[in-house]
Amino acid sequence: MSAKTMIVKEFERRIFEESYSRIFKCLSLLNEESIWFSPNDQIPTVGNLILHLCGNARQWVLSGIGGAHDNRFRDQEFIVQKNIRKSDLIFLLENLKVNLKNTLFEMPDAILNERKIIQGFNETGFSILVHVIEHFSYHTGQITTLTKMITNKQTGYYHGFNLNQLN
């Protein structure tokens, strides 16, 4: 299996299978008002975290690797926008997924070693993909914590799994 195939498969697993399903689970537990709730000014809302994840992945993968025009305004991702509904956030995530998959499919193997400057960071294509995987995981954890705090409910991500099983 080529390096490109391995990193793309891992990207799809960690983002589309794990993070996306967890974010969608959290959204299913939250009402429209609570997606824009924050306990204080230093903690972004679930809605803002989703906008931020979409902006980051567009900039790093679609623009950085795919060559799409970079039109990101990062600071706007953290402005509470109560006019954006849960269904709009789901649409943004699904649209991002389609565009990410297309970019990853069309990505030449050689890009994994090419250097790109994104947000002032000089990164290889490989490190760009690792960054986005890590970034999604980090903020998915924040979304999960906020959801549990707001709803006082478990997410059940591992329901039916024995996580105490030894190898």
C-alpha positions as CSV (number, residue, x, y, z in Angstrom):
1,M,0.0,0.0,0.0
2,S,1.4,3.4,-0.9
3,A,2.1,6.1,1.6
4,K,-0.6,8.3,0.0
5,T,-3.2,5.5,0.3
6,M,-2.3,4.9,3.9
7,I,-2.5,8.5,5.0
8,V,-5.8,9.1,3.1
9,K,-7.4,6.0,4.6
10,E,-6.3,7.2,8.1
11,F,-7.6,10.7,7.4
12,E,-11.0,9.3,6.3
13,R,-11.1,7.0,9.3
14,R,-10.2,9.6,11.9
15,I,-12.2,12.5,10.5
16,F,-15.2,11.1,8.6
17,E,-15.8,7.9,10.7
18,E,-14.7,9.1,14.2
19,S,-14.9,12.9,14.4
20,Y,-17.9,13.4,12.1
21,S,-20.0,10.8,13.8
22,R,-19.1,12.2,17.2
23,I,-19.9,15.8,16.1
24,F,-23.2,14.6,14.6
25,K,-24.0,12.7,17.8
26,C,-23.4,15.9,19.9
27,L,-25.5,18.0,17.5
28,S,-28.4,15.4,17.9
29,L,-28.2,16.0,21.7
30,L,-28.2,19.8,21.5
31,N,-31.1,22.1,20.7
32,E,-30.7,25.2,18.4
33,E,-30.0,27.5,21.3
34,S,-27.4,25.4,23.0
35,I,-25.2,25.1,20.0
36,W,-24.4,28.8,20.5
37,F,-24.0,28.5,24.3
38,S,-20.6,29.1,26.0
39,P,-20.0,29.1,29.8
40,N,-17.6,32.1,29.3
41,D,-16.0,34.4,26.7
42,Q,-12.9,32.2,26.5
43,I,-14.6,29.0,25.4
44,P,-15.9,28.8,21.9
45,T,-19.5,27.5,21.3
46,V,-20.1,24.2,19.6
47,G,-21.3,26.2,16.5
48,N,-18.1,28.2,16.5
49,L,-16.0,25.1,16.8
50,I,-17.7,23.6,13.8
51,L,-17.2,26.8,11.8
52,H,-13.5,26.8,12.9
53,L,-13.0,23.1,11.9
54,C,-14.5,23.8,8.5
55,G,-12.3,26.9,8.0
56,N,-9.2,25.1,9.1
57,A,-9.7,22.1,6.8
58,R,-10.6,24.3,3.8
59,Q,-7.5,26.4,4.3
60,W,-5.0,23.5,5.0
61,V,-6.3,20.8,2.7
62,L,-8.5,22.4,0.0
63,S,-6.2,25.4,-0.5
64,G,-2.9,24.1,0.8
65,I,-2.9,20.8,-0.9
66,G,-5.7,21.2,-3.5
67,G,-4.8,24.7,-4.7
68,A,-8.2,26.2,-4.1
69,H,-8.4,29.9,-3.4
70,D,-7.8,30.7,0.3
71,N,-10.6,32.9,1.4
72,R,-10.5,32.1,5.1
73,F,-11.3,34.8,7.7
74,R,-10.4,32.9,10.8
75,D,-11.5,35.5,13.4
76,Q,-15.1,35.3,12.0
77,E,-15.3,31.6,12.9
78,F,-15.4,32.7,16.5
79,I,-18.2,35.2,16.3
80,V,-21.5,33.8,17.7
81,Q,-23.9,33.5,14.7
82,K,-27.3,32.5,16.1
83,N,-28.8,32.8,12.6
84,I,-26.8,29.7,11.6
85,R,-28.9,26.7,12.4
86,K,-27.9,23.1,13.3
87,S,-29.0,22.0,9.8
88,D,-26.7,24.7,8.3
89,L,-23.7,23.4,10.3
90,I,-24.5,19.8,9.1
91,F,-24.6,21.1,5.5
92,L,-21.2,22.8,5.9
93,L,-19.7,19.6,7.3
94,E,-21.2,17.4,4.5
95,N,-20.1,19.9,1.8
96,L,-16.6,19.9,3.3
97,K,-16.5,16.1,3.3
98,V,-17.3,16.0,-0.4
99,N,-14.6,18.5,-1.2
100,L,-12.0,16.9,1.1
101,K,-12.6,13.5,-0.5
102,N,-12.3,15.0,-4.0
103,T,-9.1,16.8,-3.1
104,L,-7.6,13.7,-1.4
105,F,-8.5,11.5,-4.4
106,E,-7.0,13.9,-6.9
107,M,-3.9,14.5,-4.8
108,P,-0.7,13.3,-6.5
109,D,1.6,11.0,-4.4
110,A,4.4,13.5,-4.6
111,I,2.5,16.2,-2.8
112,L,3.1,14.4,0.5
113,N,6.8,15.6,0.3
114,E,6.1,19.0,-1.1
115,R,6.4,22.0,1.2
116,K,3.5,24.5,1.5
117,I,3.2,27.6,3.6
118,I,-0.1,27.8,5.5
119,Q,-0.8,30.4,8.1
120,G,2.9,31.1,8.1
121,F,3.9,27.5,8.8
122,N,6.1,25.7,6.4
123,E,4.7,22.1,6.2
124,T,4.8,19.1,4.0
125,G,1.7,17.7,2.4
126,F,2.0,14.7,4.9
127,S,2.2,17.1,7.9
128,I,-0.7,19.1,6.6
129,L,-2.9,16.0,6.7
130,V,-1.6,15.0,10.1
131,H,-2.4,18.5,11.4
132,V,-6.0,18.4,10.2
133,I,-6.5,15.0,11.7
134,E,-5.1,16.2,15.1
135,H,-7.0,19.5,14.8
136,F,-10.3,17.7,14.2
137,S,-9.7,15.3,17.1
138,Y,-8.8,18.2,19.5
139,H,-11.9,20.2,18.8
140,T,-14.2,17.2,18.6
141,G,-13.2,16.6,22.2
142,Q,-14.1,20.2,23.1
143,I,-17.5,19.7,21.4
144,T,-18.0,16.5,23.3
145,T,-17.2,18.2,26.7
146,L,-19.5,21.2,26.0
147,T,-22.3,18.8,24.9
148,K,-21.9,16.7,28.1
149,M,-21.8,19.9,30.2
150,I,-24.9,21.4,28.5
151,T,-27.0,18.2,28.4
152,N,-25.7,16.3,31.4
153,K,-25.8,13.2,29.1
154,Q,-23.3,10.7,28.0
155,T,-22.5,10.5,24.3
156,G,-22.3,6.7,24.2
157,Y,-19.5,6.7,21.6
158,Y,-18.3,3.4,22.8
159,H,-21.6,1.8,23.8
160,G,-21.3,-2.0,23.2
161,F,-17.5,-2.0,23.3
162,N,-15.4,-3.5,26.1
163,L,-12.7,-0.9,26.5
164,N,-11.2,-2.7,29.4
165,Q,-10.3,-5.8,27.3
166,L,-6.7,-6.7,27.3
167,N,-4.9,-7.8,24.1
